[in-house]
Amino acid sequence: MTGAEIEAKLRAALPDAHVQMTDLTGTSDHWKVLVVSVAFHGKSHLERHRMINTLFAQELKGPIHALTMDLVTPDEHH
């Protein structure tokens, strides 16, 4: 799965999101993603990760082997 495909799916679910993708291995299956969105406001670290893991449940069974996530609100983003 390409970074553009992951980013498009994130933006569809979180239209306000700022997304930054990093391919950790060059093989398009180990990704690091920074997502900045107001949707994370009031949610715990675990709740934020569950949101994204649910969104990519199918992809995490195959085309994505690892997804490292930094999920923050605009106020938390430095």
DRENPA-532002 format. One record per residue (C-alpha): z, x, y; residue in three letters; residue number from 1. Coordinates in pm, 1 decimal, m for minus. Layout:
# DRENPA-532002
<rec pz="Z" px="X" py="Y" aa="ALA" i="NUM"/>
...
***
This chain:
# DRENPA-532002
<rec pz="0.0" px="0.0" py="0.0" aa="MET" i="1"/>
<rec pz="m99.2" px="145.6" py="333.7" aa="THR" i="2"/>
<rec pz="124.8" px="186.1" py="633.3" aa="GLY" i="3"/>
<rec pz="m98.7" px="m53.9" py="823.7" aa="ALA" i="4"/>
<rec pz="m49.4" px="m320.3" py="555.3" aa="GLU" i="5"/>
<rec pz="327.2" px="m275.8" py="560.4" aa="ILE" i="6"/>
<rec pz="330.8" px="m285.9" py="939.8" aa="GLU" i="7"/>
<rec pz="115.5" px="m601.5" py="945.7" aa="ALA" i="8"/>
<rec pz="351.2" px="m777.7" py="704.6" aa="LYS" i="9"/>
<rec pz="654.0" px="m674.6" py="911.5" aa="LEU" i="10"/>
<rec pz="489.1" px="m792.8" py="1234.8" aa="ARG" i="11"/>
<rec pz="396.8" px="m1126.0" py="1075.0" aa="ALA" i="12"/>
<rec pz="761.0" px="m1182.2" py="979.2" aa="ALA" i="13"/>
<rec pz="910.1" px="m1029.8" py="1296.7" aa="LEU" i="14"/>
<rec pz="654.4" px="m1080.9" py="1576.3" aa="PRO" i="15"/>
<rec pz="864.7" px="m900.7" py="1839.1" aa="ASP" i="16"/>
<rec pz="914.8" px="m593.2" py="1620.9" aa="ALA" i="17"/>
<rec pz="840.9" px="m236.7" py="1717.0" aa="HIS" i="18"/>
<rec pz="742.4" px="m66.3" py="1390.1" aa="VAL" i="19"/>
<rec pz="707.6" px="304.5" py="1319.7" aa="GLN" i="20"/>
<rec pz="583.7" px="412.4" py="976.0" aa="MET" i="21"/>
<rec pz="613.3" px="752.8" py="809.8" aa="THR" i="22"/>
<rec pz="449.4" px="834.6" py="474.5" aa="ASP" i="23"/>
<rec pz="709.2" px="1064.3" py="318.5" aa="LEU" i="24"/>
<rec pz="491.5" px="1207.6" py="40.7" aa="THR" i="25"/>
<rec pz="131.2" px="1153.6" py="148.0" aa="GLY" i="26"/>
<rec pz="77.2" px="922.7" py="m149.7" aa="THR" i="27"/>
<rec pz="130.4" px="586.9" py="29.2" aa="SER" i="28"/>
<rec pz="411.7" px="485.0" py="m204.0" aa="ASP" i="29"/>
<rec pz="718.3" px="645.8" py="m41.1" aa="HIS" i="30"/>
<rec pz="771.3" px="519.3" py="312.9" aa="TRP" i="31"/>
<rec pz="1020.4" px="550.9" py="592.2" aa="LYS" i="32"/>
<rec pz="1011.4" px="267.7" py="842.9" aa="VAL" i="33"/>
<rec pz="1182.5" px="214.1" py="1175.3" aa="LEU" i="34"/>
<rec pz="1193.0" px="m150.8" py="1277.0" aa="VAL" i="35"/>
<rec pz="1334.3" px="m256.1" py="1612.8" aa="VAL" i="36"/>
<rec pz="1373.2" px="m633.4" py="1643.4" aa="SER" i="37"/>
<rec pz="1597.3" px="m893.2" py="1804.1" aa="VAL" i="38"/>
<rec pz="1599.1" px="m1064.9" py="1461.3" aa="ALA" i="39"/>
<rec pz="1862.3" px="m810.6" py="1350.9" aa="PHE" i="40"/>
<rec pz="2106.2" px="m913.5" py="1626.7" aa="HIS" i="41"/>
<rec pz="2437.3" px="m1027.6" py="1477.1" aa="GLY" i="42"/>
<rec pz="2340.6" px="m917.8" py="1126.0" aa="LYS" i="43"/>
<rec pz="2518.8" px="m651.1" py="923.9" aa="SER" i="44"/>
<rec pz="2346.0" px="m339.7" py="792.5" aa="HIS" i="45"/>
<rec pz="2331.1" px="m500.9" py="447.1" aa="LEU" i="46"/>
<rec pz="2192.5" px="m830.9" py="578.3" aa="GLU" i="47"/>
<rec pz="1915.8" px="m646.5" py="763.2" aa="ARG" i="48"/>
<rec pz="1816.1" px="m453.3" py="450.8" aa="HIS" i="49"/>
<rec pz="1819.4" px="m770.7" py="243.8" aa="ARG" i="50"/>
<rec pz="1581.3" px="m934.4" py="492.6" aa="MET" i="51"/>
<rec pz="1325.6" px="m656.9" py="450.2" aa="ILE" i="52"/>
<rec pz="1378.8" px="m613.2" py="75.4" aa="ASN" i="53"/>
<rec pz="1316.7" px="m986.5" py="30.5" aa="THR" i="54"/>
<rec pz="1001.5" px="m963.3" py="240.5" aa="LEU" i="55"/>
<rec pz="867.4" px="m680.8" py="20.5" aa="PHE" i="56"/>
<rec pz="1011.0" px="m794.7" py="m314.7" aa="ALA" i="57"/>
<rec pz="673.2" px="m794.3" py="m492.3" aa="GLN" i="58"/>
<rec pz="552.9" px="m469.6" py="m336.9" aa="GLU" i="59"/>
<rec pz="874.2" px="m289.2" py="m433.1" aa="LEU" i="60"/>
<rec pz="795.2" px="m366.8" py="m798.5" aa="LYS" i="61"/>
<rec pz="479.9" px="m157.8" py="m787.2" aa="GLY" i="62"/>
<rec pz="279.2" px="m22.9" py="m497.3" aa="PRO" i="63"/>
<rec pz="588.4" px="82.2" py="m299.0" aa="ILE" i="64"/>
<rec pz="820.7" px="307.4" py="m496.9" aa="HIS" i="65"/>
<rec pz="1058.7" px="388.6" py="m211.3" aa="ALA" i="66"/>
<rec pz="1121.3" px="230.2" py="126.7" aa="LEU" i="67"/>
<rec pz="1372.5" px="401.5" py="353.6" aa="THR" i="68"/>
<rec pz="1464.6" px="176.3" py="644.2" aa="MET" i="69"/>
<rec pz="1615.8" px="213.6" py="989.1" aa="ASP" i="70"/>
<rec pz="1662.0" px="m144.5" py="1112.0" aa="LEU" i="71"/>
<rec pz="1800.6" px="m183.8" py="1462.4" aa="VAL" i="72"/>
<rec pz="1812.6" px="m419.8" py="1756.8" aa="THR" i="73"/>
<rec pz="1656.0" px="m318.1" py="2088.0" aa="PRO" i="74"/>
<rec pz="2007.0" px="m248.9" py="2224.8" aa="ASP" i="75"/>
<rec pz="2081.4" px="m13.6" py="1934.4" aa="GLU" i="76"/>
<rec pz="1753.9" px="175.8" py="1961.4" aa="HIS" i="77"/>
<rec pz="1785.9" px="510.4" py="2141.3" aa="HIS" i="78"/>
***
